[in-house]
């Protein structure tokens, strides 16, 4: 476990300023660039078909439909053809090929997970786990480099996010996988709904109680279903049914964010952003609330410990690791957040990146 934690920490440190983009200049729009911790690399010279950015590597389909990975300064081909679907998480790449064949890449090797059930081709995944029904009506888990059977029957209710897998087995037992261990949260009846994120699962049980599992302990927050709830890292944001308060359950403690429902809110990773009745824009981060703006931004983006948004003058502002700061002092026409890197430009023939408090002119 310690070795795995150190590996993830090392990979996180390397990937904090990893991002990618297509060239915005008309004469060079076929180029595909990677910005890797201060170094700009012209990765492809012909127009790629798609790409996704992970914490530690970038997956993309090139002009010839070859499926490639960029990692640690080099690109290599995973397969000669484009997958049907692919998804990048913090530590995994999940690949679905023609015929329902499912694979996972952990940054070092490709794992053959099996073939999806043709009538239930759904699958779910988190940072380091994948669950799916195979063509033999068996429910499988991929975790820590190996595939194991969770149930010898098809499972139709399941989900995953970050380090949690949740599912309802044929005996109506509501189970989760947490830290590699299968735990039973409810027996006899399936929950009405459930959502999960890192270390936490929120669910409405079969009689309507609203419960939260956090790091091995389950508590009942209220005896009626909330009007709305969302899961983030170690936290659940929800609107109470009776008083309609906007609440967050974070690290075992309840916080009241607003006495009335917000006009809008979003929970992603470590961040909750919300707009109050006056359109003021707020953030909740690690037990602390802060008003970011006296208006609701036209746009914003969130990635783990960062939220960036445009102010009224179209400059990019940021709330980064708990501190409010300017990302760009100039007006921008577009911006993109990935990991801790913010790409932005004012004109098509100009591109800059901000990461770790430093701004670099890319072209």
C-alpha positions in Angstrom: 0.0 0.0 0.0 2.8 2.4 0.9 4.6 1.6 -2.4 1.4 2.3 -4.3 0.9 5.6 -2.5 4.4 6.7 -3.3 4.0 5.7 -6.9 0.8 7.7 -7.2 2.4 10.7 -5.4 5.4 10.6 -7.8 3.1 10.4 -10.8 1.0 13.3 -9.5 4.0 15.5 -9.0 5.2 14.8 -12.6 1.8 15.3 -14.2 0.7 18.6 -12.5 1.6 20.7 -15.6 0.7 18.2 -18.3 -1.8 19.4 -20.9 -2.3 19.2 -24.7 -4.0 21.2 -27.5 -4.5 21.6 -31.2 -2.8 24.5 -32.9 -5.1 27.5 -33.2 -3.3 29.1 -36.1 -5.0 28.7 -39.5 -1.9 27.8 -41.3 -0.8 25.2 -38.8 -4.1 23.9 -37.4 -3.1 20.3 -38.1 -0.4 20.4 -35.4 -1.0 18.7 -32.1 1.0 20.0 -29.1 1.8 18.6 -25.6 2.9 20.9 -22.8 4.8 18.8 -20.3 6.1 20.5 -17.2 7.6 23.5 -18.9 8.4 21.9 -22.2 6.3 22.4 -25.4 6.4 19.4 -27.7 5.1 19.4 -31.3 3.6 15.9 -31.0 1.8 15.3 -34.3 2.1 17.1 -37.7 -1.2 15.9 -39.1 -4.6 16.6 -37.7 -5.5 14.1 -35.0 -9.0 12.8 -34.5 -9.4 13.1 -30.7 -7.5 13.3 -27.4 -8.1 13.0 -23.7 -5.8 14.3 -20.9 -5.1 12.3 -17.8 -3.1 13.2 -14.7 0.0 11.3 -15.9 -0.5 10.6 -19.6 -2.4 11.7 -22.7 -4.3 9.3 -25.0 -5.1 10.3 -28.6 -6.2 8.9 -32.0 -3.9 10.2 -34.7 -4.7 11.1 -38.3 -4.4 7.4 -39.5 -6.7 6.2 -36.6 -3.8 4.7 -34.7 -4.4 4.9 -30.9 -1.4 6.4 -29.1 -0.2 7.3 -25.6 2.0 10.2 -24.7 3.8 9.6 -21.4 7.1 10.8 -19.8 8.3 12.7 -22.9 7.6 9.9 -25.4 4.6 8.7 -27.6 4.0 5.1 -28.4 1.2 3.2 -30.2 -1.2 1.0 -28.2 -3.1 -0.3 -31.3 -3.3 0.3 -35.0 -7.0 1.3 -35.0 -9.2 3.7 -33.1 -11.3 2.3 -30.2 -15.0 2.5 -30.1 -14.7 4.5 -26.8 -11.9 5.4 -24.5 -11.8 7.2 -21.1 -8.8 8.6 -19.1 -9.0 8.7 -15.3 -6.3 9.8 -12.9 -4.4 6.4 -13.1 -6.2 4.3 -15.8 -7.1 4.4 -19.5 -10.2 2.3 -20.2 -10.6 1.1 -23.8 -13.6 -0.4 -25.5 -13.0 -2.0 -28.9 -15.3 -3.4 -31.5 -17.1 -6.5 -30.4 -17.3 -5.4 -26.8 -13.8 -6.2 -25.9 -12.6 -4.2 -22.9 -9.1 -3.3 -21.9 -7.3 -1.2 -19.3 -3.9 0.6 -19.4 -2.3 1.7 -16.1 0.5 3.6 -17.6 2.8 0.6 -17.8 0.9 -2.3 -19.4 -2.3 -3.2 -21.1 -4.7 -5.6 -19.4 -7.3 -7.7 -21.3 -10.4 -7.5 -19.1 -12.8 -9.6 -21.2 -15.8 -9.2 -23.4 -18.9 -7.2 -22.5 -22.3 -8.9 -22.1 -24.1 -8.1 -25.4 -27.4 -7.3 -23.7 -25.8 -5.3 -20.9 -22.8 -3.6 -22.4 -22.5 -1.1 -19.6 -19.3 -0.7 -17.6 -18.2 1.7 -14.8 -14.7 2.8 -13.7 -12.9 4.8 -11.2 -9.3 5.9 -10.7 -7.9 2.3 -10.5 -10.9 0.0 -10.9 -13.4 -1.2 -13.6 -16.6 -3.2 -13.2 -18.6 -4.9 -16.0 -20.7 -7.9 -16.9 -19.0 -10.3 -19.3 -20.6 -12.3 -22.1 -20.9 -15.4 -19.7 -23.3 -13.4 -17.4 -20.6 -12.9 -14.8 -20.0 -9.6 -13.0 -16.3 -8.8 -12.9 -14.0 -6.4 -11.1 -10.6 -5.2 -12.4 -8.5 -3.9 -9.6 -4.8 -3.8 -8.8 -3.8 -5.4 -12.1 -6.1 -8.4 -12.0 -9.7 -9.4 -12.9 -11.8 -11.1 -10.2 -15.4 -12.3 -10.1 -17.8 -10.3 -7.8 -20.9 -12.3 -8.7 -21.7 -15.3 -11.0 -24.8 -13.5 -12.2 -25.5 -10.4 -14.2 -25.6 -7.2 -12.2 -27.8 -4.4 -13.6 -27.3 -1.7 -10.9 -23.8 -0.6 -10.4 -21.5 2.5 -10.5 -18.0 3.7 -9.8 -16.1 6.8 -9.1 -12.5 7.4 -7.9 -11.7 4.7 -5.3 -15.3 3.3 -4.8 -17.3 0.6 -6.6 -21.0 0.2 -5.7 -23.5 -2.4 -6.9 -26.8 -4.2 -5.9 -26.5 -7.9 -6.1 -29.3 -10.3 -7.1 -30.2 -10.8 -3.4 -30.8 -7.0 -3.2 -27.7 -6.5 -1.0 -26.2 -3.1 -1.6 -22.4 -3.5 -1.6 -19.4 -1.4 -2.2 -15.7 -2.1 -2.8 -13.6 0.3 -0.7 -9.8 -0.1 -0.3 -10.0 -3.5 -2.0 -12.5 -4.8 0.5 -16.2 -5.7 -0.3 -18.6 -4.2 2.3 -22.4 -4.7 2.6 -24.2 -1.4 3.4 -27.8 -2.6 3.0 -29.6 -6.0 2.9 -33.0 -7.0 1.6 -33.8 -4.0 -0.6 -32.0 -1.9 -3.2 -31.4 1.8 -2.4 -33.6 4.3 -4.3 -30.5 6.1 -5.5 -26.7 6.3 -4.8 -23.7 8.5 -5.7 -20.1 8.2 -4.8 -16.6 9.8 -4.9 -13.3 9.4 -3.2 -13.8 7.7 0.2 -17.6 8.5 0.3 -20.9 7.0 -0.8 -24.3 8.8 -0.4 -27.5 7.0 -0.9 -31.3 7.0 -0.2 -32.2 3.7 1.3 -35.4 1.8 0.4 -37.5 3.5 3.2 -36.2 7.0 2.2 -33.4 7.6 4.8 -30.5 9.6 3.5 -27.3 8.0 4.5 -23.6 8.6 4.0 -20.7 6.1 4.1 -17.4 7.9 4.8 -14.1 5.9 5.4 -15.8 2.9 6.9 -18.5 4.6 8.9 -22.2 5.0 7.9 -24.4 7.8 9.3 -28.0 8.9 8.6 -28.1 12.6 7.7 -31.9 12.8 7.6 -35.0 10.6 7.5 -36.3 11.9 4.2 -34.7 12.0 0.7 -32.9 15.3 -0.1 -34.2 17.4 -2.9 -30.8 17.1 -4.6 -27.4 15.7 -3.7 -24.0 15.3 -5.3 -20.8 13.6 -4.2 -17.3 15.1 -4.1 -14.0 14.0 -2.5 -14.7 13.2 1.1 -18.0 15.2 1.0 -21.6 15.3 0.0 -23.5 18.4 -0.9 -27.3 18.3 -0.6 -30.5 20.4 -0.3 -32.6 19.3 2.6 -36.2 18.2 2.0 -38.1 20.3 4.6 -36.1 23.4 5.3 -34.5 23.5 1.9 -31.1 24.4 3.3 -28.0 24.0 1.2 -25.7 21.7 3.2 -22.4 19.9 2.9 -21.2 16.9 4.9 -17.4 17.0 4.8 -15.0 14.9 6.7 -17.7 13.8 9.2 -19.0 17.4 9.9 -22.1 19.2 8.5 -21.8 22.7 7.2 -24.7 25.0 6.2 -23.7 26.9 3.0 -27.0 28.7 2.5 -30.3 28.8 4.3 -32.1 28.5 1.0 -31.4 26.5 -2.2 -28.6 27.9 -4.4 -29.5 29.1 -7.8 -27.0 26.6 -9.1 -24.2 24.4 -7.8 -21.6 21.9 -8.9 -19.5 19.4 -7.0 -16.3 18.2 -8.6 -13.4 16.6 -6.9 -12.4 18.8 -3.9 -14.5 21.8 -5.0 -18.1 23.0 -4.6 -19.0 26.1 -6.5 -22.5 27.7 -6.1 -24.4 30.9 -6.9 -26.6 32.4 -4.2 -29.8 34.4 -4.6 -27.9 37.6 -5.5 -25.9 35.7 -8.2 -22.7 35.9 -6.1 -20.3 33.1 -6.9 -18.9 31.1 -3.9 -16.5 28.2 -3.4 -16.3 25.5 -0.7 -12.9 23.9 -0.3 -11.6 21.7 2.5 -14.0 23.1 5.1 -13.7 26.7 4.1 -16.2 28.9 2.1 -15.2 32.0 0.2 -17.0 34.4 -2.1 -15.1 34.5 -5.4 -17.1 37.1 -7.3 -20.1 39.4 -6.9 -21.5 37.9 -10.1 -22.0 34.5 -11.6 -19.2 33.9 -14.2 -20.2 33.3 -17.8 -18.0 30.2 -17.6 -15.8 28.3 -15.2 -13.8 25.0 -15.2 -12.8 22.7 -12.3 -10.1 20.2 -11.9 -9.3 18.7 -8.5 -8.1 21.6 -6.3 -8.6 24.4 -8.8 -11.5 26.4 -10.2 -10.9 29.0 -12.9 -13.4 31.4 -14.4 -13.6 34.6 -16.5 -14.4 37.9 -14.8 -16.5 40.6 -16.3 -13.6 41.9 -18.4 -12.9 38.3 -19.8 -9.7 37.9 -17.8 -9.1 34.5 -16.2 -9.2 34.3 -12.5 -8.4 31.3 -10.3 -9.0 29.7 -6.9 -6.0 27.4 -6.7 -5.1 25.2 -3.7 -7.2 27.5 -1.5 -5.9 30.8 -2.7 -7.6 33.4 -5.0 -5.3 34.7 -7.8 -5.1 36.2 -11.2 -4.3 33.7 -13.9 -4.3 36.2 -16.8 -4.0 39.9 -16.6 -5.2 40.2 -20.2 -8.5 39.7 -21.9 -8.9 36.2 -23.3 -11.1 34.7 -26.0 -10.8 31.1 -24.7 -9.2 29.1 -21.9 -8.9 25.4 -20.9 -7.9 23.9 -17.6 -6.3 20.4 -17.3 -4.4 19.2 -14.3 -2.8 22.4 -13.0 -2.2 24.0 -16.3 -4.4 26.7 -17.8 -4.1 27.3 -21.5 -5.5 30.7 -22.8 -5.3 33.0 -25.8 -6.6 36.3 -26.9 -6.0 35.8 -30.6 -5.8 32.7 -32.8 -2.1 33.2 -33.4 -1.2 33.4 -29.7 -1.2 30.8 -27.0 -0.1 31.0 -23.4 -0.1 28.6 -20.4 -0.2 29.3 -16.7 1.0 26.7 -14.2 2.5 26.9 -10.8 2.2 30.7 -10.8 4.3 31.0 -14.0 2.9 32.2 -17.4 4.7 31.0 -20.6 4.2 32.2 -24.1 3.9 29.0 -26.3 3.5 30.8 -29.7 
